[in-house]
Amino acid sequence: MIGHELGGRYEIITRIGGGGMALVYKAHDLLLNRKVAVKVLRQQFVHDEEFIRRFRREAQSAASLSHPNVVSIYDVGQEDEVHYIVMEYVEGSNLNEIIQERAPLQPDEAIHIAAQICDALVNAHQNQIIHRDIKPHNILIGNNGRVKVTDFGIARAVTASTITQTGSVVGSVHYFSPEHAKGTSTGEKSDLYSLGIVMYQMLTGKLPFQGESPISVALKHLQETFVEPRAINPLIPQSVENVILRAMRKNPSERYASASEMLKDLETSLQAQRLHEPKATFFSEAGDLDETRVMPAIRQSAPEVRPAAPEVPSSREKASSQQAASNTQTIEWEDEKQKGPKPWWKRPLPMIILTLVVIAGLYFAVKSVSNSLDVPEVPVPYVVNMEEAQAVQAIEEAGLMVEQPIIREFNEAAKGIVYEQSKANMKVKKGASIRLYVSEGTELSAMTDYSGRQLTAAMEELEALGVSKDRISSSDKVFSDEDPGTILSQTPAAGEPFDPKTAAVRFTISKGQETVVMPDLVGKKEAEAKVLLSQQGLKLSDDNIVREPSYEPEGTVLAQFPYEKGAQVGKGAEVSITVSSGLPSDAIQRKLPIVISPAQAGHSSEIRIVYSDATGENIEWGKRKIKDTQRFTIKVIVAPNKDAMVMVFRDGLLVDSFPVTYDSAEEPSEQTVPGKEEPPPVIDQPAQGEVQPTDPNTAGTDPNTVPEDGNEGNQPDGQQ
């Protein structure tokens, strides 16, 4: 039943109680998001119309009441063969548990509880409802101290014609009223008697009547007096004892006239002026005809012998005379003259013999029947916690029978163990039947699928089912795309049966996404950027590469999105980059030829060329060692809003600079950087990126020849 969703609305959490007729579960109302108590009729009674009627009557009786001291009824229904009542869930204990733990209670606490019970009875009686089963087990006390009366399973309406049952009595024998035990009509005062016993038990820790069997207890309610409360607990005020004595009078007329009257007496019983009031005394105005008493024996008058009458009476006179003899217990003698020979059956001796024979026959017949009915009593063996086979053997060895079928239900006891029996700790007639309740083991619940849910919510739900916190493990934590604390997997798996009392539950929990540091991609080549992203576990698809014109060299990363360098990024995240596709369409490449001589002819000078153009400032073109005059071609990029400037350094000193403008329609004219003496003949140097034809006979012999890649890799691609 646990884990079942009853009526598509009430999710059963755990079993919290039960009685002979029904089991009570704690449940969660999924529609209104609140805790409720669900009472479910036991399976063995689902085909018993009487129990079903009684079960429904409980819902109707309680639902007709609206009072803070009566458990509220929310819903009633049936699902297949499951009959259930949904009622208010009271967080706390029942009064029987409190009595077992710490009775006797203090008088003020007992009066506080009794007054609330009595207030509930006032409301019930005003609505013509008699509870008929007031006992500590049916009194719930919340953690806030509020008392709630529950279990109207055998309640009756005052006006109902079926207020008693012929041949049987339903209720709890230790709390019966005398009239209830006799099976006669039970009214409001019967509930007050039961409340008096509850008060007696709260204040003394004992029941007023105990016995070896329910019948013996019921007879004590009818015939015997109980030990007065103050004889057991002298701390009980006399005023409080008086309330109990009056409520527990065997004669209903001597009890309180109504629950309202008893409530008023309870509310004032602890007032200072009443604590030491005189003990209550009671005098019945009319005795109970059913009461056991000593009476004188009824005797007949001695027969009067008269002489025979001289006259013969007529037939009418004879009948009159016989009637008179019957009324006065005397014997009339007839005249000897009227007596003729009597038939044998009228003669004394044969009649006496016949009478003796009949009496003897009846005696032996009665004795024979009595012997057959006089079955010896035997004690019922206590077989709870035994295995089924051992229990059956013990019962049969005691001369008793096991009632069939044996009731098998899920229980906390191990499978095959007897967890309950009927007629325990008492004597019964030999051959009587004993009912056994055998455990089918703990009812296994289907494991819920907690994947995708937060750990805290799952733990709360499991603890409500009875799984202790120390059996819930969540140490396995891994990186994932789920939020931190989200359950990724579980053991037992979803749908597997598990026992909340013993099962260990293990969860694998998400730590969230694994993060990495975003690398700086700007200025890197496209291929290099891809390698850096792959090393960090980040993704770059072709669709996320944007290409646009730029003055940066083609293939250079211009921007990265959406993460800046140094940011913490979830591993596996998508990244976009912008890559240069080459120069804009309005950019122009210019070639500036420069003839440069060494400072002194025949001596080596170091030439260094630096330029600024649309692609950047102070770009190093390169350095050269020259001993004679040489021509160099410098390529620059100019734009509508950016001219170029070429600067020549010789032996570390700036010797000249040459502008290159965008507006010029022609290539720039050749510029000259002379030395301090007349320069030797000029040796042309190939423009950067161009190949100069060489004489095979002289190739490689001039140490001052500038190599084809004379920019030493400093000139950007496409700008030579």
C-alpha positions in Angstrom: 0.0 0.0 0.0 2.9 2.3 0.8 3.8 4.3 -2.3 0.4 3.7 -3.8 -1.5 6.8 -5.2 -5.1 6.2 -3.8 -7.8 7.7 -5.9 -5.2 9.4 -8.1 -4.8 12.0 -5.3 -3.5 10.6 -2.0 0.0 9.2 -2.0 0.4 6.7 0.8 3.6 7.5 2.8 3.7 5.2 5.8 1.4 3.2 8.2 0.7 5.0 11.5 -1.8 2.8 13.2 -4.7 0.4 12.9 -7.5 -1.5 14.7 -9.5 -4.6 14.2 -11.5 -3.1 11.4 -9.1 -0.8 9.5 -5.5 0.3 9.0 -4.5 4.0 9.2 -1.8 5.5 6.9 -0.1 8.9 6.7 -0.5 10.2 3.2 0.1 13.3 1.0 -2.7 15.1 -0.7 -1.2 15.9 -4.1 -4.1 18.3 -5.0 -4.0 20.5 -1.9 -0.3 19.7 -0.9 -1.0 18.7 2.7 -0.6 15.8 5.0 -3.7 13.7 5.6 -4.6 10.5 7.5 -6.2 7.7 5.3 -8.2 4.9 7.1 -8.4 1.8 4.9 -10.8 -1.1 5.6 -8.9 -4.3 6.1 -8.9 -6.7 3.2 -10.7 -9.5 5.0 -13.7 -7.3 5.5 -14.1 -5.9 2.0 -16.9 -8.5 1.2 -18.6 -8.2 4.6 -21.6 -5.8 4.1 -21.9 -5.2 7.8 -18.3 -4.0 8.1 -18.7 -1.9 5.0 -21.8 -0.3 6.4 -20.1 0.4 9.7 -17.1 1.8 7.9 -19.3 4.2 5.9 -21.3 5.1 9.0 -18.1 6.3 10.7 -17.5 8.7 7.8 -21.1 9.9 7.9 -21.1 10.3 11.7 -17.9 12.3 11.9 -18.6 14.3 8.8 -21.8 15.6 10.3 -19.8 17.2 13.1 -17.8 20.4 12.9 -15.9 21.0 16.1 -12.2 21.8 17.0 -12.1 18.7 19.2 -13.4 16.2 16.5 -11.1 14.9 13.8 -12.4 16.4 10.5 -13.4 14.2 7.6 -12.1 15.4 4.2 -13.1 12.7 1.8 -14.5 9.1 1.5 -14.1 6.8 -1.5 -13.6 3.4 -3.0 -11.0 2.2 -5.4 -11.6 -1.3 -6.7 -12.0 -3.3 -3.4 -10.3 -0.6 -1.3 -12.7 1.4 0.9 -11.1 4.5 2.5 -11.8 7.6 4.6 -9.6 10.6 4.3 -9.4 12.7 7.5 -7.4 15.3 9.2 -3.8 14.3 10.1 -2.9 15.1 13.7 0.8 15.3 14.4 1.3 13.9 17.9 0.3 10.8 20.0 -2.9 9.1 21.2 -3.9 9.3 24.8 -3.2 5.6 25.4 0.5 6.1 24.5 0.7 9.0 26.9 -0.9 7.0 29.7 1.5 4.1 29.1 4.5 6.4 29.2 3.7 8.7 32.2 0.5 7.8 34.0 -0.7 8.9 36.5 -1.1 12.3 35.0 -1.3 15.5 37.0 -4.9 16.5 37.8 -4.7 19.8 35.9 -3.5 18.0 32.7 -6.1 15.2 33.1 -8.9 17.8 33.6 -7.7 19.8 30.6 -7.8 16.7 28.4 -11.2 15.4 29.8 -12.8 18.9 29.3 -11.9 18.9 25.6 -13.2 15.3 25.2 -16.4 16.3 27.0 -16.7 19.4 24.7 -16.6 17.2 21.7 -19.3 14.9 23.2 -21.5 18.0 23.8 -21.3 18.8 20.1 -21.9 15.1 19.1 -24.9 14.7 21.4 -26.4 18.0 20.2 -26.2 16.5 16.7 -27.8 13.2 17.9 -24.6 11.2 17.6 -23.6 8.7 20.4 -19.9 7.8 20.0 -20.2 4.4 22.0 -16.4 3.8 21.9 -14.8 6.5 24.0 -11.3 5.2 25.1 -7.7 6.5 25.2 -6.9 4.8 21.8 -9.5 7.0 20.1 -8.3 10.3 21.7 -5.5 12.0 19.7 -3.4 14.8 21.3 -1.5 17.0 18.9 1.9 18.5 19.6 0.0 21.8 20.2 -2.0 20.2 23.0 -5.3 20.1 21.1 -7.4 17.1 21.8 -9.2 15.4 18.9 -11.8 12.6 19.2 -11.7 10.1 16.4 -13.1 6.7 15.3 -16.8 7.0 15.1 -16.9 3.4 13.6 -19.6 2.1 16.0 -21.4 5.5 16.5 -25.2 5.5 16.3 -27.7 8.2 15.8 -30.0 8.6 18.8 -33.1 8.3 16.7 -31.9 5.2 14.9 -34.0 2.0 15.3 -30.8 -0.2 15.3 -29.1 1.4 18.3 -28.3 -2.1 19.7 -27.5 -5.3 18.1 -29.4 -8.5 18.9 -27.2 -11.1 20.5 -23.9 -9.2 20.3 -22.3 -6.0 21.7 -19.8 -4.0 19.8 -17.2 -1.8 21.6 -14.2 -2.0 24.0 -15.0 -4.0 27.0 -12.8 -2.1 29.5 -14.7 1.1 28.7 -18.3 -0.4 28.4 -21.1 1.2 30.3 -23.3 -1.4 32.2 -26.2 -0.8 29.9 -23.9 -1.3 26.9 -22.6 -4.6 28.3 -26.2 -5.8 28.7 -26.9 -5.0 25.1 -29.7 -2.6 26.0 -30.3 0.9 24.6 -27.2 3.1 25.0 -27.7 6.9 25.1 -25.6 10.0 25.9 -24.9 8.8 29.4 -23.1 5.7 28.1 -20.5 8.0 26.6 -20.1 9.9 30.0 -19.5 6.5 31.8 -16.7 5.7 29.3 -15.3 9.2 29.8 -15.3 8.6 33.5 -13.2 5.4 33.0 -10.8 7.4 30.8 -10.4 9.9 33.6 -9.9 7.1 36.1 -7.1 5.6 34.0 -5.4 9.0 33.4 -5.3 9.8 37.1 -4.5 6.3 38.5 -2.7 4.6 35.6 -5.0 1.6 36.1 -8.3 0.4 34.7 -11.3 0.1 37.2 -12.1 -3.5 36.1 -9.8 -6.3 35.0 -10.6 -9.9 34.2 -9.4 -13.0 32.5 -11.9 -12.7 29.6 -14.0 -10.0 28.1 -17.1 -11.6 29.6 -15.7 -11.4 33.1 -14.9 -7.7 32.6 -18.4 -7.0 31.3 -19.9 -8.8 34.3 -17.8 -6.6 36.7 -19.2 -3.5 35.0 -22.7 -4.9 35.8 -22.2 -6.2 39.4 -19.0 -5.1 41.1 -17.7 -1.9 42.5 -14.3 -0.4 41.7 -11.5 0.8 43.9 -12.0 4.5 44.3 -9.4 6.7 42.6 -8.1 8.4 45.7 -7.4 5.1 47.3 -4.9 4.5 44.5 -3.7 8.1 44.1 -4.2 10.3 47.2 -3.1 13.4 45.2 -6.3 13.4 43.3 -8.5 16.3 44.7 -11.8 15.3 46.1 -13.7 17.5 43.6 -12.1 15.6 40.7 -12.8 12.2 42.3 -16.5 13.3 42.7 -16.6 13.9 38.9 -15.4 10.3 38.2 -17.7 8.7 40.8 -20.7 10.4 39.4 -19.8 9.7 35.7 -19.3 6.0 36.6 -22.5 5.3 38.4 -24.0 2.0 37.3 -27.5 3.5 37.3 -27.7 5.9 34.4 -30.1 8.1 36.3 -27.5 8.9 38.9 -24.9 10.1 36.3 -24.7 13.6 34.8 -27.9 14.5 33.0 -25.9 15.6 29.9 -22.3 16.2 28.6 -22.9 19.9 29.1 -23.5 19.4 32.8 -20.4 17.2 33.1 -18.3 19.8 31.2 -19.4 22.6 33.7 -18.5 20.4 36.6 -15.0 19.6 35.0 -14.3 23.3 34.4 -14.9 24.2 38.0 -13.4 21.1 39.7 -10.0 22.6 40.2 -11.2 25.9 41.8 -9.8 26.4 45.2 -13.1 26.4 47.0 -14.0 22.9 45.5 -10.7 21.0 46.1 -11.7 19.7 49.5 -15.4 19.5 49.1 -17.3 16.5 50.7 -17.2 13.2 49.0 -20.2 12.6 46.7 -22.9 10.2 47.9 -25.6 8.6 45.9 -29.0 7.1 46.8 -31.1 5.4 44.3 -34.8 6.3 44.5 -35.8 3.0 42.8 -33.8 -0.2 42.9 -32.8 -2.0 39.7 -34.9 -5.1 39.3 -32.0 -6.8 37.6 -29.7 -6.0 40.5 -28.3 -9.1 42.4 -29.7 -9.1 46.0 -30.7 -11.5 48.9 -34.5 -12.3 49.0 -36.6 -14.5 51.4 -37.6 -17.9 49.9 -41.3 -18.2 48.7 -43.1 -20.9 50.7 -46.5 -22.7 50.2 -49.1 -23.0 53.0 -49.5 -26.5 54.6 -52.4 -28.5 53.2 -55.5 -28.6 55.4 -57.2 -32.0 55.7 -60.9 -32.0 55.9 -63.4 -35.0 56.6 -65.4 -36.3 53.7 -68.4 -34.3 52.8 -71.8 -35.9 53.5 -73.3 -34.8 50.3 -72.3 -35.5 46.7 -71.4 -32.3 45.0 -72.6 -31.5 41.5 -70.2 -31.3 38.6 -70.3 -27.5 38.7 -69.7 -27.4 42.4 -66.9 -30.0 42.0 -65.2 -27.8 39.4 -65.6 -24.8 41.7 -64.3 -26.8 44.6 -61.2 -27.9 42.6 -60.5 -24.3 41.6 -60.8 -23.2 45.2 -58.4 -25.9 46.3 -55.9 -24.8 43.7 -56.2 -21.2 44.9 -55.9 -22.0 48.6 -53.3 -24.8 48.3 -55.6 -27.2 50.2 -56.9 -30.7 49.4 -60.6 -31.6 49.2 -61.6 -35.2 50.1 -64.6 -36.7 48.4 -67.2 -38.8 50.0 -66.2 -42.5 50.1 -69.6 -43.2 48.6 -68.7 -41.2 45.5 -65.4 -43.1 45.0 -65.5 -46.0 42.6 -62.6 -48.1 41.5 -59.8 -45.7 40.3 -57.9 -46.3 37.0 -54.3 -47.3 37.5 -53.0 -44.0 36.5 -55.0 -42.4 39.2 -53.7 -44.7 41.9 -50.9 -43.3 44.0 -48.4 -46.2 43.9 -48.3 -46.6 40.1 -48.2 -42.9 39.6 -45.3 -42.5 42.1 -43.4 -45.3 40.4 -44.0 -43.8 37.0 -43.0 -40.4 38.2 -39.7 -41.7 39.6 -39.0 -43.5 36.4 -39.6 -40.3 34.4 -37.5 -38.3 36.8 -34.6 -40.8 36.6 -34.8 -40.8 32.8 -34.7 -37.0 32.7 -31.8 -37.0 35.2 -29.7 -39.4 33.2 -30.6 -37.6 29.9 -29.7 -34.2 31.4 -26.5 -35.6 32.9 -25.5 -37.1 29.6 -26.1 -33.9 27.7 -24.3 -31.9 30.5 -21.3 -34.2 30.3 -21.2 -33.7 26.5 -21.4 -30.0 27.0 -19.1 -29.7 29.9 -16.0 -29.2 27.9 -12.8 -28.5 30.0 -11.1 -25.1 29.6 -7.5 -24.9 28.5 -5.1 -22.0 28.4 -4.5 -20.5 24.9 -0.7 -20.8 24.1 0.9 -17.5 23.2 2.3 -18.0 19.7 3.1 -14.5 18.6 6.6 -14.2 17.1 6.6 -18.0 16.4 7.0 -19.4 12.9 3.6 -20.5 11.4 4.3 -24.2 11.6 5.4 -24.0 15.2 2.4 -21.9 16.1 -0.1 -24.3 14.5 1.6 -27.2 16.3 1.5 -25.5 19.7 -2.2 -24.7 19.3 -3.2 -28.2 18.2 -1.2 -29.7 21.0 -3.2 -27.6 23.4 -6.4 -29.2 22.1 -7.4 -26.2 20.1 -8.0 -25.5 16.4 -6.5 -22.9 14.0 -9.2 -20.9 12.3 -9.1 -21.2 8.6 -8.1 -19.4 6.5 -5.1 -18.0 8.3 -5.0 -14.2 7.7 -1.8 -13.2 5.9 -0.8 -9.6 5.6 2.3 -7.5 5.1 3.8 -6.7 8.5 7.1 -5.5 10.0 7.7 -9.0 11.3 9.7 -11.5 9.1 7.8 -13.5 6.5 6.1 -16.6 8.0 6.1 -15.2 11.6 2.8 -14.9 13.6 2.5 -11.3 14.5 -1.0 -11.4 16.1 -3.5 -14.0 17.4 -7.0 -14.0 18.9 -7.8 -15.0 22.5 -4.3 -14.5 23.8 -3.6 -14.9 27.5 -6.9 -16.4 28.4 -8.6 -19.8 28.9 -11.1 -21.2 26.3 -13.1 -24.4 25.9 -11.1 -27.3 24.4 -11.6 -27.4 20.7 -12.1 -23.7 20.3 -10.7 -21.9 17.2 -7.8 -19.5 17.4 -7.3 -16.9 14.6 -3.7 -16.4 13.5 -2.3 -13.4 11.6 0.9 -14.4 9.7 3.3 -11.9 8.2 3.9 -11.8 4.5 7.0 -9.8 5.3 7.5 -6.1 5.0 5.4 -4.6 2.1 8.0 -3.6 -0.5 7.5 -0.2 -2.1 8.5 0.5 -5.7 11.5 2.8 -5.8 10.6 6.2 -7.1 12.6 7.7 -10.0 14.5 10.6 -8.5 16.6 11.4 -11.6 16.5 15.1 -12.4 15.2 16.1 -8.9 17.1 17.9 -6.2 18.8 15.9 -3.5 17.2 17.7 -0.6 13.7 17.0 -1.8 14.4 13.4 -2.5 15.9 12.9 1.0 12.8 14.4 2.7 10.5 12.1 0.8 12.6 9.0 1.6 12.7 9.9 5.3 8.9 10.3 5.3 8.8 6.7 3.9 10.9 5.5 6.8 14.4 5.5 5.2 16.8 6.8 7.9 19.2 9.5 6.9 22.3 7.4 7.7 21.2 5.0 4.9 21.0 7.7 2.2 24.4 8.2 0.5 25.2 11.1 -1.9 29.0 11.1 -1.9 29.3 10.3 -5.7 29.5 13.7 -7.3 30.4 14.3 -11.0 30.4 17.2 -13.4 27.4 17.4 -15.7 25.2 19.9 -17.6 22.6 19.6 -14.7 22.4 22.1 -11.9 24.5 21.4 -8.8 22.7 19.0 -6.4 20.6 17.4 -9.2 20.3 13.6 -9.0 21.8 11.9 -12.0 21.4 8.2 -11.1 20.3 6.1 -8.1 20.6 2.7 -6.5 18.1 0.9 -6.2 17.0 1.9 -9.7 13.6 3.4 -10.3 10.8 0.8 -10.1 12.8 -1.8 -8.1 11.1 -3.1 -4.9 12.8 -1.9 -1.7 12.1 -2.0 2.0 12.2 1.5 3.5 13.2 0.0 6.9 16.4 -1.7 5.7 17.2 -0.4 2.2 20.4 1.7 1.6 19.9 4.3 -1.1 22.8 5.8 -3.1 22.6 8.8 -5.3 25.1 10.2 -7.9 24.9 13.9 -7.7 25.8 16.6 -10.3 28.5 19.1 -9.3 27.4 21.3 -12.2 29.4 22.0 -15.3 33.2 21.7 -15.2 34.7 25.1 -15.9 37.9 26.0 -17.8 39.7 29.4 -18.4 38.9 31.0 -21.7 42.1 31.5 -23.7 43.0 34.8 -25.5 42.4 34.2 -29.2 42.6 37.8 -30.6 45.6 38.2 -32.8 46.1 34.4 -33.1 45.9 32.6 -36.4 42.7 30.7 -37.0 44.4 27.3 -36.8 46.1 28.2 -33.6 42.8 29.4 -32.1 41.2 26.0 -32.9 44.0 24.1 -31.2 43.7 26.3 -28.0 40.0 25.8 -27.8 40.2 22.0 -28.3 42.8 21.8 -25.5 40.3 23.5 -23.1 37.4 21.2 -24.1 35.5 24.1 -25.8 33.7 23.8 -29.1 34.2 25.8 -32.3 32.1 24.8 -35.3 32.5 26.2 -38.8 29.1 27.9 -38.5 30.5 29.9 -35.5 33.5 31.4 -37.6 32.6 34.8 -39.0 34.9 36.2 -41.6 35.1 39.9 -42.4 37.6 42.3 -44.2 40.3 43.8 -42.0 43.7 45.5 -42.2 45.0 42.6 -40.1 46.6 39.7 -42.1 44.2 37.2 -43.6 43.3 34.4 -41.1 44.0 36.5 -38.0 41.4 36.3 -35.2 39.9 39.7 -34.7 37.4 39.0 -31.9 36.0 36.1 -29.7 32.4 35.7 -28.4 30.7 35.3 -26.0 33.5 34.8 -23.5 36.4 37.2 -22.9 39.9 36.0 -22.2 40.3 34.7 -18.6 36.5 34.0 -18.0 35.4 30.8 -16.4 33.5 28.8 -19.1 31.6 25.5 -18.7 33.5 22.7 -20.4 32.0 21.9 -23.8 30.6 25.4 -24.3 30.2 26.8 -27.8 32.5 29.6 -28.8 32.4 32.0 -31.8 35.3 33.9 -33.4 35.7 36.6 -36.0 38.6 36.1 -38.5 40.1 38.5 -41.0 39.3 37.7 -44.6 41.9 40.2 -46.0 42.2 43.9 -46.8 39.1 46.0 -47.3 38.2 46.8 -50.9 39.2 50.5 -50.6 42.8 49.7 -49.3 45.7 50.3 -51.8 49.1 48.8 -51.8 52.0 51.2 -52.7 55.6 50.4 -53.5 58.2 52.9 -52.4 61.7 52.4 -54.0 64.6 53.8 -51.8 68.3 54.0 -52.8 70.5 53.8 -49.7 74.2 54.2 -49.5 76.5 53.3 -46.6 77.8 56.2 -44.5 81.3 55.8 -46.0 82.0 54.1 -49.3 83.7 50.8 -48.8 82.7 50.6 -45.2 79.8 48.5 -43.8 76.7 50.3 -42.5 73.6 48.8 -40.8 70.4 49.9 -42.5 67.0 49.6 -40.5 63.7 50.5 -42.1 60.5 51.1 -40.1 57.1 52.1 -41.6 53.6 53.1 -40.4 50.5 52.5 -42.6 46.9 51.4 -42.5 47.9 48.1 -40.9 49.7 49.6 -37.9 52.3 51.9 -36.5 56.1 51.5 -36.4 56.2 48.2 -38.2 59.7 46.8 -38.5 60.5 46.2 -42.2 64.0 44.8 -41.3 67.7 45.4 -41.0 70.5 45.0 -43.6 74.3 45.3 -43.7 75.5 47.2 -46.8 79.0 48.3 -48.1 77.8 49.9 -51.3 74.7 51.7 -52.5 71.6 49.5 -52.8 68.0 49.9 -53.8 65.2 48.7 -51.6 61.5 48.5 -52.4 59.1 49.0 -49.5 55.5 47.9 -49.8 52.9 49.8 -47.6 49.1 49.8 -47.4 47.3 53.2 -47.5 43.6 53.9 -46.9 41.3 56.8 -47.4 41.9 58.0 -43.9 45.4 56.7 -43.4 48.6 57.6 -45.3 51.9 55.8 -44.9 55.3 56.9 -43.6 58.7 55.1 -44.2 61.6 55.9 -41.9 65.3 54.9 -42.7 67.8 54.4 -39.9 71.6 54.1 -40.6 73.9 52.9 -38.0 71.2 53.5 -35.4 70.4 57.1 -36.5 67.3 58.3 -38.3 68.6 59.7 -41.6 65.4 60.3 -43.5 61.6 59.6 -43.8 59.3 59.5 -46.8 55.5 59.9 -46.9 53.3 57.7 -49.1 49.8 59.3 -49.7 46.5 57.6 -50.6 45.4 60.3 -53.1 48.4 59.9 -55.4 47.4 58.4 -58.7 50.8 57.1 -59.4 53.3 54.9 -57.6 55.7 57.0 -55.4 58.9 58.2 -57.0 62.3 56.7 -56.0 63.9 58.2 -53.0 67.6 58.5 -52.2 69.5 58.3 -48.9 73.1 59.3 -49.8 76.3 58.6 -47.9 79.0 61.0 -46.8 81.1 60.4 -49.9 80.2 59.9 -53.6 78.5 56.6 -53.7 79.6 53.8 -56.0 77.3 52.5 -58.7 73.9 51.5 -57.4 73.1 47.8 -57.1 69.4 47.1 -57.4 67.8 45.1 -54.6 64.7 43.1 -55.5 61.4 44.2 -54.0 60.4 42.2 -51.1 58.7 39.0 -52.2 60.1 39.3 -55.8 62.9 37.1 -57.2 65.7 38.9 -59.1 67.3 37.0 -62.0 71.0 36.2 -61.2 74.0 35.4 -63.3 74.9 31.7 -62.7 78.5 32.7 -62.7 78.2 35.2 -60.0 75.3 33.8 -57.9 76.0 33.7 -54.2 79.4 35.6 -54.5 78.1 39.0 -53.4 77.8 39.1 -49.6 75.7 42.2 -49.7 72.9 40.6 -51.8 69.5 40.9 -50.0 67.7 37.5 -49.8 64.2 37.1 -51.2 62.7 36.9 -47.7 64.8 39.9 -46.5 62.0 41.1 -44.3 62.9 38.2 -42.0 59.2 37.4 -41.6 58.3 40.8 -40.2 56.3 42.0 -43.2 52.7 40.8 -42.9 51.4 38.3 -45.5 49.9 39.9 -48.6 51.5 43.2 -47.9 54.9 42.7 -49.6 
